[in-house]
Each structure stands twice: as C-alpha cells, then as structure tokens.
Amino acid sequence: MTCRAFCLASLLLLHSAAHAALTFRVHADTVNTPGANSQNTPSSSSSDMQVVLGDSYLSVQTEKQIQIYDFAKRRRIEIDRAARSYTDYSLYDTVGFRTAELRNRAFISQMLAAAKTAAQVGTPVDDQHALSVLPAPAALAEQGTAAAAPAEPRLERAESDGAARYSVAGAELLRASTQGTAVGAADAARFAQFLRYQFGGHPLVLRQLEQQASIPARLAFHHRTIWGDSERTLAISGVAEAPAQAAAYDLSGYSKRMAAQPALEQLLDQAGGGQFGAQAKQRKLAADRLQAFADKRGMEAMLITSEQTFVNGEFPGRATPEQLAIIQNDPDYRLLGGAVQVREKAKLQAAIATLRELRTKTERPYVLKVFEANHHLALGDRKTAIGLFIEALQANPHMASVYKDLGDALLLSYDTPQAWRCWDIGRQLAPGFVNFRSVNDFEASLAKNYPEYF
C-alpha cells in the first residue's frame, strides 16, 4: 500500500455515509502580491490536502491535522495527527466570526476612506468574497442601518478558453475550469461547503458553482485585500467514490486534547473533558452557606449565595430574618454591596479597588474577581476581564454563568472558537440557565440567515 493510499484509508476509517463517500486530492498555491504601500504582505504558500465528502460531514486532511465538519451534530473536530489528540469545537464559531468580521471590515473601510489614506480599500464585494457571507437582515437592523437585506449584487458568468469566469458587481472573483467531474446534487453541495469553509468564496459565486453539479479540475480565487492582491489556485485530482468503512467516524484512536498552556485552553480542555463533579460542589456550597451564617459572616454568606447562583442559575432561597440581620450588620458586606452596584464609569476604578481590598477578608476571592471582571468590561478593558474570569473558573470550574460572561468577552475579542467552547460548557453544566437564551437565539439566527453553513 502506498503512503498516499494508507493516508486515505486512515482518513476514511473516521467516516461513514449512507452512500459512498467522495474523495479527491487538492493542491493549493497562494501567490500574494503587495500593493504600492504595503508593509505586511503574507508570504506566498503551497499546501496539499485529501478531502472526503460524506452524507453529513466533510473531512480535510493536511500534513499536520484533520478537520472534520460534522453537519449532523453541528460540530467541528480538529485532530492533531502528531499528538493523536483532538479538540471539539462548535460549527457555529466560523460563521459567527465571519459575520462579525464582515461588519468590522465595513467599519474599517469607512474609516480609511474618510481618512483618505494611501492604503487599498476593500469593497463590500471583496469582503463578502473573503468571508463567504452576505449581510443578514437581522444584523443590519441591529446596527440601525436597514430593516431588510440590501439588493444582492449582480452575478455574471462567462465562459472562454475552457474556463468559467465568475464576476460580482463587475469584479472577477473566480475562474473554474469547465473540465471536471460530474457529481450529484448532494456532492455538489458538500463541495461548495468545502470551498466555503477552507477558502471562502462569494456566496453568489458558490451558489452558482454548486448548480453546475461538477467538481472542476482547477479553480482560481482572486482576492483584493488591504495589503494587495492574492491569487489562490486549486488543482483537484483523483476524484473517486470510496465506500465508508464504519458506522460513524471513529475517534477511538485519538484522545481529547489536554493543553498545558495557555491558561484559557487548559481550562476549557479540562472542563470539556468532564473532569468536574458539579453536583458534589453544589452540595458543599449549600453547607458552606449555612456555616457562614452560623459563624455570623454576612459577606461570606452572600458571596457563597452569588457563587451558588453562578453555578446553576438558581437562587438558593430568601434569607431568614436572622440571616438578613447578619448580612446587614456586616461592614464588609456594605462595602461589597456598594462596590458591586456601581454603574457610573467615573466610579468604577474606586469600586475595583474596594473589591481587591476585600479579597483578603474572604475564602472566596475568586467570586470577587467575577464582579471586578465585569467592571473592567464596562471600562473597555477586555484583556484584564478575561484574565479574571479565567482565574475565577480555575478556582471553581462549575460556575456556568461565568463561562457565559467569559464567552461574551471572547466574542468581543473576535475569538469565536473559544467563545463557543465557553458557552457549550456552560450549557452542559446548567442546560436551563436563562443567561444562555441569548446564545441559543444567536445560533438560531445564524442557522436561519446562513443555512449554507449547516
């Protein structure tokens, strides 16, 4: 068996489908040409990959990794071939990032145009081509720019010299050889998804390419960017059917990744591995709360109450009159309450200082860090906030609410893979937690507006 055949066999062992899987090889060459004033042009590159298109999945194997896109479960699994380990991500993270980045690029283009810089300014079509998304009506409404989607740009297709040329709004974006392999509708749709996830491509172009019901022997994407032009050529060969060899893709030969660093990935790998006993933690918190009241430590009792709520979203119950008196008579609690309730930006730094001073007076300084992190977010300091959320979860990895807050902060930082990992862990810990309704709604809107990603 050749090395290439062995690699293909190992990849197919991960998969199955109702019909034979379709497999092919791709050689990709990317040539980047800097613009007149560019200083940070990426290097040109080449890569090879083996692709499998299945009924409800697609796989892309390169020298170092395998990416599995599981459309049935809406998961994205990234396998490190050398380490024989994998990381489980949400399929939503890709389109979630791209929609946010599309809005960000539109804003940057407006700023550059207003500043009249010498930098090449991308058009909306350029950005839609790079990110493979169109603006969604809901996103436009949130920005107050429109109540409905704008008219789609004009798509043109012309054939000459053995190639179909696809242009949008007058700009040529893709050339596809007319020579290729005829495929059915399901494989054509999966092929378009492969291009979408791996290389981008304007949605209108990919839609038209899918309708051709063929896998071209050669494709050339043209991208115009802020630093110059990029030409990516794909040579596709060895298109063939290969029967699936298992009932489902099999990860038994791999272990879940357990990163030693950085701290965020270490935390999420451990939490995603289900290494924590949440129910035992909840019972201990309930006992600790009663003991804090018995010891007449009002602030400690309230911090435990907050921690219990962070864990599962359920308030442990009203304090009795005696317990309420203990809380109100604790001077440290009065400092805590005042610091937590601050909303005016001018007073947030003083509130942060108070929360830090109170750390020495509790067995739960990590709960104070959660409050402090949210103050830093209000000040626009996401880096500090993210660090504090991580420290809090390292101390108690059962706090579902804090995973929600951390995920929100990561989303603002455009780290959508880790944001969704946080939200997924939080929802596993507390499936009915009301805080995650916004995440559920966000996913529903992405699935509605961008069904081609799923």
Phi and psi in degrees as a GROMACS rama.xvg file:
@    title "Ramachandran Plot"
@    xaxis  label "Phi"
@    yaxis  label "Psi"
@TYPE xy
-70.2516  162.614  THR-2
-59.8456  -41.1259  CYS-3
-64.5  -41.9277  ARG-4
-66.4043  -38.3424  ALA-5
-64.2551  -43.1958  PHE-6
-61.7586  -41.47  CYS-7
-64.8784  -41.8827  LEU-8
-62.4199  -41.4968  ALA-9
-66.1332  -34.4113  SER-10
-69.6932  -41.975  LEU-11
-67.4566  -26.2516  LEU-12
-62.6951  -19.0039  LEU-13
-80.4754  -7.99325  LEU-14
-131.62  164.595  HIS-15
-155.324  165.336  SER-16
-159.251  165.94  ALA-17
-69.1218  -32.0561  ALA-18
-119.727  173.897  HIS-19
-60.6387  138.192  ALA-20
-71.087  151.289  ALA-21
-104.07  133.045  LEU-22
-130.38  151.522  THR-23
-162.325  164.42  PHE-24
-104.691  148.82  ARG-25
-132.421  129.017  VAL-26
-111.413  123.338  HIS-27
-114.958  127.034  ALA-28
-115.799  127.475  ASP-29
-117.338  122.023  THR-30
-115.82  118.705  VAL-31
-106.164  129.264  ASN-32
-116.33  117.389  THR-33
-68.7906  149.3  PRO-34
-76.6708  179.105  GLY-35
-59.6128  -36.0198  ALA-36
-118.047  23.224  ASN-37
-78.1988  141.095  SER-38
-123.383  -11.1901  GLN-39
-130.755  51.5558  ASN-40
-78.2493  126.965  THR-41
-61.9993  151.794  PRO-42
-70.1498  149.705  SER-43
-68.1147  156.406  SER-44
-153.293  165.203  SER-45
-136.304  151.029  SER-46
-153.737  157.806  SER-47
-125.998  144.591  ASP-48
-148.05  151.454  MET-49
-110.196  127.74  GLN-50
-116.569  139.047  VAL-51
-124.387  127.394  VAL-52
-107.19  118.46  LEU-53
-113.573  -173.873  GLY-54
-61.913  -46.1131  ASP-55
-131.801  24.7959  SER-56
-156.498  166.892  TYR-57
-144.03  150.393  LEU-58
-127.931  143.015  SER-59
-130.964  115.096  VAL-60
-108.595  126.217  GLN-61
-115.555  -173.994  THR-62
-59.7196  -36.7313  GLU-63
-106.236  -20.5737  LYS-64
-149.188  167.37  GLN-65
-125.489  128.891  ILE-66
-106.612  125.1  GLN-67
-112.965  122.939  ILE-68
-103.541  105.256  TYR-69
-96.6299  101.321  ASP-70
-78.2836  -23.3576  PHE-71
-68.639  -41.7897  ALA-72
-97.0605  -7.18704  LYS-73
55.6695  49.8663  ARG-74
-124.839  155.424  ARG-75
-125.878  119.876  ARG-76
-111.771  124.231  ILE-77
-109.462  117.237  GLU-78
-104.822  127.869  ILE-79
-89.2296  109.655  ASP-80
-66.9144  -39.7676  ARG-81
-68.477  -43.8281  ALA-82
-81.4428  -11.7875  ALA-83
53.0819  46.1624  ARG-84
-133.056  162.552  SER-85
-140.075  157.335  TYR-86
-125.485  135.055  THR-87
-99.813  119.562  ASP-88
-118.365  167.687  TYR-89
-85.8463  141.149  SER-90
-69.0378  -19.033  LEU-91
-70.3394  -21.4005  TYR-92
-65.4192  -29.5661  ASP-93
-70.4855  -54.8845  THR-94
-68.7064  -29.8304  VAL-95
-61.7744  -42.5089  GLY-96
-67.0884  -45.1607  PHE-97
-65.6753  -36.8943  ARG-98
-67.168  -39.3842  THR-99
-67.4435  -40.9661  ALA-100
-68.364  -31.9867  GLU-101
-61.492  -43.7114  LEU-102
-65.9699  -38.942  ARG-103
-64.2974  -42.8242  ASN-104
-66.8842  -35.7352  ARG-105
-62.3763  -40.7344  ALA-106
-65.4137  -44.9101  PHE-107
-62.7359  -41.8963  ILE-108
-61.2844  -39.6006  SER-109
-63.4377  -41.6005  GLN-110
-66.6558  -42.4019  MET-111
-66.5955  -39.9005  LEU-112
-64.7069  -40.518  ALA-113
-66.9767  -34.7054  ALA-114
-79.9884  -11.6574  ALA-115
55.3305  47.3048  LYS-116
-77.5282  168.411  THR-117
-81.9849  -8.11725  ALA-118
-66.606  145.445  ALA-119
-69.7416  125.812  GLN-120
-99.5553  124.948  VAL-121
-73.1542  150.777  GLY-122
-91.1577  165.79  THR-123
-55.4557  -37.7223  PRO-124
-64.8163  -40.381  VAL-125
-57.1783  -45.9697  ASP-126
-69.0366  -39.7356  ASP-127
-64.078  -34.378  GLN-128
-70.2084  -43.9013  HIS-129
-66.3835  -39.0075  ALA-130
-100.001  -10.8615  LEU-131
58.2582  42.0393  SER-132
-142.513  150.813  VAL-133
-105.851  156.706  LEU-134
-61.2446  137.191  PRO-135
-92.8481  147.422  ALA-136
-54.9703  -42.4658  PRO-137
-63.5966  -40.1357  ALA-138
-65.1012  -39.35  ALA-139
-66.9132  -38.9827  LEU-140
-65.0811  -38.3362  ALA-141
-62.0484  -35.4101  GLU-142
-81.4096  -8.13841  GLN-143
73.5674  19.1875  GLY-144
-93.1411  -23.7177  THR-145
-168.938  157.877  ALA-146
-99.0293  -10.4447  ALA-147
-144.323  164.336  ALA-148
-66.0672  144.946  ALA-149
-71.2649  165.189  PRO-150
-62.1248  139.664  ALA-151
-67.2516  142.682  GLU-152
-66.0431  160.888  PRO-153
-77.8068  131.084  ARG-154
-103.402  133.43  LEU-155
-126.135  141.563  GLU-156
-129.816  126.347  ARG-157
-136.446  143.088  ALA-158
-109.952  137.073  GLU-159
-164.928  144.088  SER-160
53.7639  40.1698  ASP-161
74.472  18.3578  GLY-162
-140.483  146.105  ALA-163
-97.2236  130.554  ALA-164
-109.914  125.81  ARG-165
-108.475  124.39  TYR-166
-126.316  145.138  SER-167
-126.761  127.375  VAL-168
53.1037  35.9237  ALA-169
86.1959  -4.32018  GLY-170
-104.409  123.076  ALA-171
-72.2878  126.087  GLU-172
-114.997  -27.8241  LEU-173
-151.108  138.797  LEU-174
-117.307  132.893  ARG-175
-129.942  129.341  ALA-176
-64.3736  142.139  SER-177
-75.428  -17.9342  THR-178
-79.2572  132.339  GLN-179
-176.04  -163.864  GLY-180
-114.031  121.499  THR-181
-68.5319  136.665  ALA-182
-136.874  166.985  VAL-183
-77.9846  174.49  GLY-184
-61.8442  -40.2259  ALA-185
-64.2702  -44.3105  ALA-186
-69.3288  -34.5905  ASP-187
-63.3795  -40.0574  ALA-188
-66.7145  -41.6572  ALA-189
-65.6941  -37.8047  ARG-190
-62.6231  -42.3321  PHE-191
-62.0012  -38.0399  ALA-192
-65.6143  -38.7282  GLN-193
-57.1852  -49.5005  PHE-194
-61.8124  -43.5678  LEU-195
-58.5268  -48.7911  ARG-196
-74.9193  -37.1056  TYR-197
-88.9934  -34.2152  GLN-198
-129.666  -6.3841  PHE-199
82.5626  -145.338  GLY-200
117.181  133.308  GLY-201
-60.2036  134.886  HIS-202
-53.6373  -38.4469  PRO-203
-68.3448  -36.4096  LEU-204
-67.9983  -45.8509  VAL-205
-64.6716  -35.4569  LEU-206
-62.9473  -44.6215  ARG-207
-68.0633  -39.7717  GLN-208
-62.7583  -40.4269  LEU-209
-60.7671  -37.7883  GLU-210
-69.1619  -16.1101  GLN-211
-74.1663  -14.5008  GLN-212
52.7277  45.7296  ALA-213
-150.843  148.792  SER-214
-103.061  107.106  ILE-215
-63.6354  150.971  PRO-216
-72.8568  -21.7777  ALA-217
-150.534  138.361  ARG-218
-133.682  145.987  LEU-219
-135.875  114.223  ALA-220
-92.5211  135.639  PHE-221
-114.384  126.243  HIS-222
-122.368  133.952  HIS-223
-106.478  122.507  ARG-224
-122.903  178.908  THR-225
-68.6685  -23.9266  ILE-226
-100.241  -8.78474  TRP-227
151.008  -151.943  GLY-228
-110.784  148.733  ASP-229
-132.628  129.68  SER-230
-117.784  119.083  GLU-231
-115.962  118.595  ARG-232
-108.452  130.222  THR-233
-112.759  124.115  LEU-234
-105.515  117.639  ALA-235
-109.49  129.456  ILE-236
-144.114  168.844  SER-237
65.6311  31.2709  GLY-238
-67.6263  122.83  VAL-239
-157.718  158.268  ALA-240
-87.5329  140.929  GLU-241
-138.628  121.954  ALA-242
-65.7629  141.662  PRO-243
-66.8746  150.694  ALA-244
-121.253  14.1651  GLN-245
-154.84  163.048  ALA-246
-69.0538  -25.7104  ALA-247
-157.295  162.906  ALA-248
-63.5516  142.243  TYR-249
-114.011  117.635  ASP-250
-101.167  12.4892  LEU-251
-64.2852  -22.9037  SER-252
-82.403  1.18482  GLY-253
-127.513  156.145  TYR-254
-115.038  154.842  SER-255
-63.875  136.175  LYS-256
-62.2409  139.393  ARG-257
-127.667  88.0777  MET-258
-67.2217  141.386  ALA-259
-85.7172  -25.3408  ALA-260
-163.689  163.934  GLN-261
-68.706  174.702  PRO-262
-59.0919  -39.3289  ALA-263
-63.4907  -48.5815  LEU-264
-67.9654  -35.7254  GLU-265
-60.8556  -46.1503  GLN-266
-60.1954  -49.301  LEU-267
-70.8799  -34.8989  LEU-268
-62.7254  -43.443  ASP-269
-67.3962  -44.1088  GLN-270
-66.5259  -40.9286  ALA-271
-67.4908  -21.1125  GLY-272
-81.9561  -0.981385  GLY-273
66.646  37.7853  GLY-274
-87.8501  2.61172  GLN-275
-114.29  139.916  PHE-276
-96.4682  94.0732  GLY-277
-68.1877  -39.4945  ALA-278
-64.3988  -41.6109  GLN-279
-62.9995  -37.3588  ALA-280
-65.0163  -41.0569  LYS-281
-63.0659  -40.8072  GLN-282
-64.0561  -39.9341  ARG-283
-67.7221  -38.9219  LYS-284
-61.6022  -41.5437  LEU-285
-61.3989  -41.7304  ALA-286
-68.0442  -40.01  ALA-287
-63.984  -37.0856  ASP-288
-64.0443  -45.0897  ARG-289
-62.2286  -38.8567  LEU-290
-67.9396  -37.423  GLN-291
-63.0068  -40.9443  ALA-292
-65.6955  -40.0099  PHE-293
-62.3719  -33.9097  ALA-294
-85.9395  2.41338  ASP-295
58.732  41.8355  LYS-296
-106.845  90.6197  ARG-297
-64.107  -46.6383  GLY-298
-63.8117  -40.2488  MET-299
-62.5892  -41.5303  GLU-300
-62.5524  -39.8734  ALA-301
-71.6281  -34.5031  MET-302
-65.9533  -38.6139  LEU-303
-65.8174  -40.3915  ILE-304
-59.1136  -44.0206  THR-305
-62.1079  -42.9049  SER-306
-63.0037  -40.8527  GLU-307
-59.8977  -41.2545  GLN-308
-67.6794  -38.4203  THR-309
-61.6445  -32.9753  PHE-310
-68.635  -49.6575  VAL-311
-133.858  4.77853  ASN-312
77.7641  5.57989  GLY-313
-107.232  123.485  GLU-314
-71.2571  131.578  PHE-315
-70.561  -4.08364  PRO-316
120.724  157.301  GLY-317
-66.5675  146.477  ARG-318
-73.612  145.955  ALA-319
-71.397  164.288  THR-320
-54.2372  -39.4205  PRO-321
-66.0235  -42.8094  GLU-322
-66.508  -38.9786  GLN-323
-62.1454  -38.5263  LEU-324
-64.8684  -39.8142  ALA-325
-61.1121  -42.0473  ILE-326
-64.9878  -49.4957  ILE-327
-67.1649  -26.4201  GLN-328
-88.5686  0.207772  ASN-329
-91.5675  113.387  ASP-330
-62.3613  -31.0561  PRO-331
-66.9832  -35.0373  ASP-332
-65.5052  -38.3024  TYR-333
-63.3785  -37.6468  ARG-334
-65.4687  -42.9594  LEU-335
-61.3232  -49.6842  LEU-336
-58.9907  -41.9011  GLY-337
-65.2499  -39.3861  GLY-338
-71.0195  -37.8582  ALA-339
-71.0361  -34.4158  VAL-340
-82.1242  -6.15274  GLN-341
-63.6659  133.766  VAL-342
-123.869  -25.3206  ARG-343
-70.4246  128.991  GLU-344
-58.3123  -34.5714  LYS-345
-64.4386  -21.6204  ALA-346
-104.011  -2.41976  LYS-347
-67.9932  -37.7528  LEU-348
-63.0674  -40.1197  GLN-349
-65.3625  -38.8431  ALA-350
-64.3181  -39.8879  ALA-351
-61.8653  -42.7248  ILE-352
-61.0018  -40.5537  ALA-353
-64.1011  -44.7442  THR-354
-61.3072  -36.8821  LEU-355
-69.4525  -38.4112  ARG-356
-64.0709  -34.6477  GLU-357
-74.4093  -13.1184  LEU-358
-57.9945  -34.3855  ARG-359
-75.582  -7.74101  THR-360
-107.678  15.0452  LYS-361
-144.13  156.184  THR-362
-84.3604  -2.48847  GLU-363
-126.459  60.2785  ARG-364
-63.4716  -23.2397  PRO-365
-67.3787  -27.5836  TYR-366
-69.3849  -38.5944  VAL-367
-62.657  -33.3182  LEU-368
-65.5559  -31.3969  LYS-369
-63.7478  -46.2818  VAL-370
-62.5636  -42.5369  PHE-371
-64.4419  -40.7789  GLU-372
-58.3548  -41.277  ALA-373
-67.3438  -31.865  ASN-374
-66.0705  -40.1635  HIS-375
-64.3961  -37.4218  HIS-376
-61.7681  -40.3649  LEU-377
-63.6147  -27.1112  ALA-378
-88.7571  -1.74533  LEU-379
84.7879  10.2945  GLY-380
-96.5013  78.8743  ASP-381
-68.8217  -35.8313  ARG-382
-60.0853  -47.9614  LYS-383
-65.4672  -41.3166  THR-384
-60.9888  -45.2746  ALA-385
-61.4  -42.5318  ILE-386
-60.7304  -40.9651  GLY-387
-69.0662  -40.5383  LEU-388
-60.3025  -42.7484  PHE-389
-61.9028  -45.3173  ILE-390
-60.9643  -39.4296  GLU-391
-64.7774  -41.934  ALA-392
-74.1888  -26.9223  LEU-393
-64.6269  -34.4613  GLN-394
-76.6626  -39.2965  ALA-395
-140.878  95.8466  ASN-396
-79.004  11.7898  PRO-397
-97.8282  -2.3468  HIS-398
-80.6037  93.0263  MET-399
-58.1042  -40.7525  ALA-400
-61.6411  -34.079  SER-401
-73.837  -32.9454  VAL-402
-61.5491  -37.4639  TYR-403
-62.7183  -48.0673  LYS-404
-63.2637  -42.3525  ASP-405
-64.128  -43.1023  LEU-406
-60.7942  -40.9899  GLY-407
-61.9492  -42.185  ASP-408
-66.0398  -39.0687  ALA-409
-67.1021  -35.5847  LEU-410
-62.0398  -42.0665  LEU-411
-63.5229  -23.9857  LEU-412
-93.0052  7.95659  SER-413
66.3434  18.1225  TYR-414
-93.9566  71.9006  ASP-415
-69.1024  -34.0536  THR-416
-58.5338  -45.2389  PRO-417
-75.5452  -30.4363  GLN-418
-60.523  -47.4229  ALA-419
-68.5892  -32.5748  TRP-420
-61.9292  -41.9941  ARG-421
-60.545  -48.485  CYS-422
-63.9683  -39.5554  TRP-423
-63.6437  -42.5748  ASP-424
-64.5736  -44.7558  ILE-425
-60.1756  -40.9064  GLY-426
-71.0252  -29.1108  ARG-427
-69.3892  -37.8927  GLN-428
-69.989  -40.8501  LEU-429
-140.188  80.1423  ALA-430
-56.303  -32.3101  PRO-431
-96.8825  9.71534  GLY-432
-62.9404  123.091  PHE-433
-61.693  -27.2928  VAL-434
-59.1233  -24.7474  ASN-435
-89.9579  2.46369  PHE-436
-60.4398  -37.2588  ARG-437
-64.6755  -34.7368  SER-438
-68.0523  -44.8213  VAL-439
-58.9093  -42.1222  ASN-440
-66.6449  -38.6981  ASP-441
-61.3295  -46.6017  PHE-442
-62.6546  -40.8209  GLU-443
-62.5085  -38.768  ALA-444
-68.9319  -37.7331  SER-445
-64.7324  -43.0726  LEU-446
-64.8823  -34.8261  ALA-447
-73.3045  -45.1673  LYS-448
-81.9044  -23.6791  ASN-449
-132.481  59.1186  TYR-450
-61.4229  -23.0551  PRO-451
-64.8996  -17.9796  GLU-452
-82.7861  -8.40832  TYR-453
